Amino acid sequence: MKAAQMAVVLCLVWGAGTLMAADGFASRRQAERLIDLFNLEPRVREIPEAMLQIEMQKDPNISPYADVYRRYFSDALSWDRLKPELVTLFMQEFSNDELKRLVTFFDSEVGQKYLKVASALPRKISVATERLLNSRVATLHKGLEQRRKEIIEGEIKKLDAR
């Protein structure tokens, strides 16, 4: 009897492990598909040069070593190194079902449109914010002038009270 129970337990454990592995494989496929939909590879390939430019702006004296830095950044941040990290991150943050839904969304027309406009949104928001602030700058100046007058009047009253 114990052998039969042990066989059942082993089958359940093996079956659960197989399902978990299959779910992990499915999640990995979904995460890879999502990353492909994001079309990150071309942008990732630009990172080493951008990093080099940042370093050279911080310290122009590294210019003679630019090729060494370029190789370092290109190697350390290669797509072949970064993609598995991204896949793992997506798998840690999202369940297989969530990854499937994200893939479905980003594979749709509206999802692709979102990806196209998303990178420009922060800049557009910044421009709109600046425009709104500039449209009200006269109000700021008026308020500052009013407060300055109040402060001066208060100081005058203190002097008069002495």
C-alpha atoms as one frame of an Amber mdcrd trajectory, in Angstrom:
protein
   0.000   0.000   0.000   2.788   2.403   0.889   4.427   1.755  -2.473   1.178
   2.623  -4.267   0.808   5.835  -2.245   4.423   6.721  -2.955   3.857   6.131
  -6.671   0.821   8.425  -6.608   2.790  11.133  -4.770   5.674  10.809  -7.237
   3.276  11.059 -10.171   1.669  14.165  -8.675   5.043  15.784  -7.987   6.322
  14.899 -11.457   3.094  16.142 -13.046   3.174  19.401 -11.087   6.835  19.900
 -12.010   6.068  19.244 -15.665   3.175  21.721 -15.583   5.337  24.328 -13.854
   8.119  23.820 -16.404   5.614  24.049 -19.240   4.141  27.214 -17.733   7.662
  28.628 -17.331   8.426  27.818 -20.959   5.150  29.400 -22.068   5.886  32.481
 -19.969   9.370  32.709 -21.457   7.899  32.535 -24.972   5.332  35.208 -24.113
   7.977  37.475 -22.552  10.224  37.054 -25.602   7.308  37.838 -27.912   6.443
  40.929 -25.877  10.039  42.159 -26.071  10.032  41.521 -29.823   6.825  43.561
 -30.140   8.508  46.415 -28.256  11.221  46.387 -30.941  13.851  47.144 -28.327
  16.843  45.671 -30.131  17.556  48.693 -32.377  17.314  51.052 -29.413  19.494
  48.828 -27.238  22.143  48.868 -29.949  22.275  52.678 -29.587  22.923  52.573
 -25.827  26.704  51.946 -25.918  27.356  55.035 -28.035  25.022  57.116 -25.862
  26.821  55.888 -22.731  30.166  56.782 -24.285  28.945  60.297 -25.106  27.734
  60.770 -21.521  31.097  59.647 -20.142  32.978  61.929 -22.528  30.812  64.893
 -21.538  31.561  64.187 -17.877  35.290  63.838 -18.558  36.646  64.966 -21.949
  40.058  63.567 -20.949  38.849  60.046 -21.692  38.727  60.809 -25.407  41.920
  58.806 -26.161  40.235  55.803 -24.504  36.926  56.125 -26.365  37.437  52.898
 -28.305  38.062  50.970 -25.066  34.920  52.397 -23.495  32.941  51.726 -26.685
  33.991  48.045 -26.678  33.205  47.778 -22.960  29.705  49.255 -23.291  29.005
  47.282 -26.478  30.037  44.026 -24.845  28.429  44.598 -21.442  25.152  45.870
 -22.914  24.907  43.668 -25.989  21.452  42.549 -27.059  22.475  38.928 -26.480
  23.239  39.754 -22.848  20.370  42.151 -22.207  17.463  40.258 -23.798  17.613
  37.278 -21.383  17.689  39.760 -18.487  14.612  41.507 -19.855  12.821  38.184
 -20.347  13.554  37.251 -16.740  12.325  40.621 -15.496   9.067  40.314 -17.420
   8.585  36.761 -16.153   9.125  37.923 -12.561   6.692  40.816 -12.876   3.886
  39.202 -14.888   2.101  35.858 -14.815   1.831  33.829 -18.013  -1.785  34.956
 -18.391  -0.809  38.622 -17.965   2.008  38.215 -20.492  -0.456  36.693 -22.967
  -2.803  39.650 -22.521   0.038  42.125 -22.935   1.157  40.348 -26.108  -2.411
  40.432 -27.412  -2.657  44.160 -26.710   0.740  45.157 -28.102   0.239  42.924
 -31.129  -2.971  44.836 -31.914  -3.215  47.965 -34.028  -3.839  50.190 -31.008
  -0.984  48.538 -29.091   1.416  49.218 -31.940   0.179  52.805 -32.131   0.774
  53.167 -28.400   4.348  51.967 -28.826   4.907  54.511 -31.591   3.589  57.490
 -29.623   4.608  56.469 -26.090   8.199  57.620 -26.386   7.099  61.091 -27.509
   4.461  61.519 -24.783   6.791  62.684 -21.970   8.280  65.376 -24.233   4.809
  66.471 -25.362   3.607  66.588 -21.752   6.655  68.676 -20.857   5.929  71.114
 -23.704   2.277  71.396 -22.655   3.291  71.953 -19.026   5.755  74.663 -19.999
   3.151  76.338 -22.231   0.614  76.361 -19.388   3.146  77.748 -16.930   4.226
  80.454 -19.369   0.614  81.424 -20.030   0.192  82.141 -16.328   3.575  83.774
 -15.618   1.976  87.236 -15.444  -0.189  85.935 -12.597   2.944  84.728 -10.819
   4.630  88.112 -11.220   1.511  89.902  -9.980   1.323  87.598  -6.947   5.038
  88.061  -6.190   4.711  91.852  -6.478   1.661  91.824  -4.191   3.536  89.716
  -1.601   6.570  92.040  -1.826   4.320  95.019  -1.104   2.709  93.196   1.840
   6.124  92.382   3.287   7.293  95.993   2.921   4.077  97.321   4.481   4.494
  94.891   7.357   8.068  96.032   7.944   6.958  99.680   7.825   4.245  98.974
  10.420   6.829  97.322  12.690   9.071 100.369  12.419   6.156 102.735  13.077
   5.171 100.717  16.147   8.570 101.291  17.772
